[in-house]
Amino acid sequence: MKEVNVGIIGIGTVGTGVLKILKDKKDKIASETGIRINVEQACDIDPAQKEKVISAGVRSFTTSAEDVIMNPRVEIVVELIGNLEPAFTFIKKALENEKSVITANKEVLSQKGEELFEVAEEKKVDLFFEASVGGGIPIIRPLKEMLIGNSFSLVMGIVNGTTNYILTRMEEEKLKFDEALKIAKEKGYAEPDPRADIEGDDAASKIAILSSIAFNSRVVKSQVYKEGISGVSPQDIEYAKEFGCCIRLLAYSKKADGRIFTFVRPALIRLDHPLASVKGVYNAIFVEGDSCGQLMFYGEGAGSLAAGSSVVGDIVQAARNIVQNSRGSIGCTCIENYPVASVDELESKYYILLSALDKPGVLAKIAGCFGEAQVSIASVIQKESFGDKADIVFMTHKTFEKNLRQAINLIKKCDVVDIVKSIFMVVEE
Ligand SMILES: NC(=O)c1ccc[n+]([C@@H]2O[C@H](COP(=O)([O-])OP(=O)(O)OC[C@H]3O[C@@H](n4cnc5c(N)ncnc54)[C@H](OP(=O)(O)O)[C@@H]3O)[C@@H](O)[C@H]2O)c1
């Protein structure tokens, strides 16, 4: 029986799940692969983790990541501390030290992936990161390996469980955003400081990684346009329903005309689209390839064992590569260089909710603003009146976002308009 020794840095939520799976499934993995995976060393900044680590069968514990990276017995380093630094430095050092690296770190991959892949290639070692997107959903290696016979035109998904939970609660119980956020915090689905989730930052990292892999062209997080969900109201959700749609925080990336259009924003999705059925903290990633057609990957986007399952899958693959002397065979796949287009160039349908005076001639004035910016209206619904004002919902035909912005600027200056409450794109794919 071959043996491969692993070192794990960061024994938090995911690290604990990885230790449990490696312990519980040690014999299963060994019988299936002929490789015994040993956790040679585990590291956490908190010395109180030692007891848990040793009882999970780990040979030694340290509070210094350097010990793991420099340990000559460790062949695979697993980074599970999160955030950009010092994680990036640890990963780079481990690769430079000719260790294969497994990480679940979306920040590092979406901002500094290229630099790390260069080192991994030079040192002929593996850098795997399945758990960085979609938690327990296998999506990175399926795209890179199983689906290599495809060119992808679209990858989009619901990749943040916190925001999906909030939007689903708002939808099902007609709650306001703040009320749903409070429940999400109480249930442990939202961090005490939830900004990274609700402002789309977390999803932006994930769609940057997915885009880079799907389109074979590097997209970094800063290139992803983002809007959060705090502006979504219960009215928006109700009105969207009347158009046969739900509202989800969509992470989207499309390749068209040699350019990549990528963003994270709340969007209207048709109720008969597979992504509309993704509720609560679940995640899903929808891709469109020229050979496979449309595929959707669905599952738990977070959690100790779910994310741990992806990390363990990567560890076993890296171990196989060590045993078969084929390390580094699945490296960086960014062989193209497509520019990322400005969101202004995006062509889409849009939903607009505004409040205006409830009197004759108002609709004509607003329609004039749309017309001046060459935005064509597909439908208008006048909703409830509040005193002398009424909510009006417009649905546009396909238009460029820059034209829509121009129309909105004109509308905001229009004397019959009180306030533009929401603007969301409508997904057509
Ligand atoms: N949680 C999930 O469901 C999930 C899903 C998919 C991917 N991920 C990713 O997986 C990674 C880990 O997430 P997590 O939820 O497991 O985080 P976590 O619970 O905060 O665990 C991180 C652990 O690393 C320790 N740590 C921090 N800095 C360290 C250092 N310099 N040296 C050694 N240990 C250090 C932390 O100790 P202290 O607590 O004392 O700081 C903590 O025990 C992140 O990149 C995350 O984005 C998480």
The ligand as an SDF file (V2000), in Angstrom:
LIG
                    3D

 48 52  0  0  0  0  0  0  0  0999 V2000
  -17.1680   27.4170    5.8250 N   0  0  0  0  0  0  0  0  0  0  0  0
  -17.5730   26.9320    4.6660 C   0  0  0  0  0  0  0  0  0  0  0  0
  -18.6520   26.3540    4.5630 O   0  0  0  0  0  0  0  0  0  0  0  0
  -16.7190   27.0780    3.4550 C   0  0  0  0  0  0  0  0  0  0  0  0
  -17.1690   26.5750    2.2170 C   0  0  0  0  0  0  0  0  0  0  0  0
  -16.3540   26.6540    1.1070 C   0  0  0  0  0  0  0  0  0  0  0  0
  -15.1160   27.2650    1.2150 C   0  0  0  0  0  0  0  0  0  0  0  0
  -14.7080   27.7880    2.4090 N   0  0  0  0  0  0  0  0  0  0  0  0
  -13.3920   28.3920    2.4780 C   0  0  0  0  0  0  0  0  0  0  0  0
  -12.5670   27.5700    3.2960 O   0  0  0  0  0  0  0  0  0  0  0  0
  -11.5980   28.3580    3.9830 C   0  0  0  0  0  0  0  0  0  0  0  0
  -11.7250   28.1050    5.4780 C   0  0  0  0  0  0  0  0  0  0  0  0
  -13.0310   28.4990    5.8710 O   0  0  0  0  0  0  0  0  0  0  0  0
  -13.6100   28.1250    7.3120 P   0  0  0  0  0  0  0  0  0  0  0  0
  -15.0620   28.4350    7.2570 O   0  0  0  0  0  0  0  0  0  0  0  0
  -13.1670   26.7690    7.7080 O   0  0  0  0  0  0  0  0  0  0  0  0
  -12.8790   29.2400    8.1960 O   0  0  0  0  0  0  0  0  0  0  0  0
  -12.7330   29.2350    9.7800 P   0  0  0  0  0  0  0  0  0  0  0  0
  -13.7940   28.4370   10.4090 O   0  0  0  0  0  0  0  0  0  0  0  0
  -12.5590   30.6690   10.1750 O   0  0  0  0  0  0  0  0  0  0  0  0
  -11.3420   28.4620    9.9970 O   0  0  0  0  0  0  0  0  0  0  0  0
  -10.1020   29.0030    9.7390 C   0  0  0  0  0  0  0  0  0  0  0  0
   -9.1590   28.4830   10.8090 C   0  0  0  0  0  0  0  0  0  0  0  0
   -7.8290   28.8720   10.4920 O   0  0  0  0  0  0  0  0  0  0  0  0
   -7.2430   29.4400   11.6580 C   0  0  0  0  0  0  0  0  0  0  0  0
   -6.1990   30.3870   11.2650 N   0  0  0  0  0  0  0  0  0  0  0  0
   -6.3430   31.6800   10.9090 C   0  0  0  0  0  0  0  0  0  0  0  0
   -5.1450   32.2060   10.5950 N   0  0  0  0  0  0  0  0  0  0  0  0
   -4.2300   31.2250   10.7770 C   0  0  0  0  0  0  0  0  0  0  0  0
   -2.8320   31.1590   10.6160 C   0  0  0  0  0  0  0  0  0  0  0  0
   -2.1240   32.2050   10.2160 N   0  0  0  0  0  0  0  0  0  0  0  0
   -2.2070   29.9860   10.8830 N   0  0  0  0  0  0  0  0  0  0  0  0
   -2.9250   28.9160   11.2900 C   0  0  0  0  0  0  0  0  0  0  0  0
   -4.2710   28.9290   11.4600 N   0  0  0  0  0  0  0  0  0  0  0  0
   -4.9020   30.0630   11.2060 C   0  0  0  0  0  0  0  0  0  0  0  0
   -8.4060   30.0920   12.3790 C   0  0  0  0  0  0  0  0  0  0  0  0
   -8.0930   30.3340   13.7280 O   0  0  0  0  0  0  0  0  0  0  0  0
   -8.8680   31.5410   14.4960 P   0  0  0  0  0  0  0  0  0  0  0  0
  -10.3220   31.2270   14.4210 O   0  0  0  0  0  0  0  0  0  0  0  0
   -8.3240   31.4830   15.8700 O   0  0  0  0  0  0  0  0  0  0  0  0
   -8.5240   32.7970   13.7400 O   0  0  0  0  0  0  0  0  0  0  0  0
   -9.4900   29.0490   12.2030 C   0  0  0  0  0  0  0  0  0  0  0  0
   -9.4260   28.0230   13.1630 O   0  0  0  0  0  0  0  0  0  0  0  0
  -11.8820   29.8070    3.5490 C   0  0  0  0  0  0  0  0  0  0  0  0
  -11.0590   30.1280    2.4600 O   0  0  0  0  0  0  0  0  0  0  0  0
  -13.3440   29.7690    3.1040 C   0  0  0  0  0  0  0  0  0  0  0  0
  -13.6610   30.7690    2.1850 O   0  0  0  0  0  0  0  0  0  0  0  0
  -15.4810   27.7140    3.5250 C   0  0  0  0  0  0  0  0  0  0  0  0
  1  2  1  0
  2  3  2  0
  2  4  1  0
  4  5  1  0
  4 48  2  0
  5  6  2  0
  6  7  1  0
  7  8  2  0
  8  9  1  0
  8 48  1  0
  9 10  1  0
  9 46  1  0
 10 11  1  0
 11 12  1  0
 11 44  1  0
 12 13  1  0
 13 14  1  0
 14 15  2  0
 14 16  1  0
 14 17  1  0
 17 18  1  0
 18 19  2  0
 18 20  1  0
 18 21  1  0
 21 22  1  0
 22 23  1  0
 23 24  1  0
 23 42  1  0
 24 25  1  0
 25 26  1  0
 25 36  1  0
 26 27  1  0
 26 35  1  0
 27 28  2  0
 28 29  1  0
 29 30  1  0
 29 35  2  0
 30 31  1  0
 30 32  2  0
 32 33  1  0
 33 34  2  0
 34 35  1  0
 36 37  1  0
 36 42  1  0
 37 38  1  0
 38 39  2  0
 38 40  1  0
 38 41  1  0
 42 43  1  0
 44 45  1  0
 44 46  1  0
 46 47  1  0
M  CHG  2   8   1  16  -1
M  END
$$$$
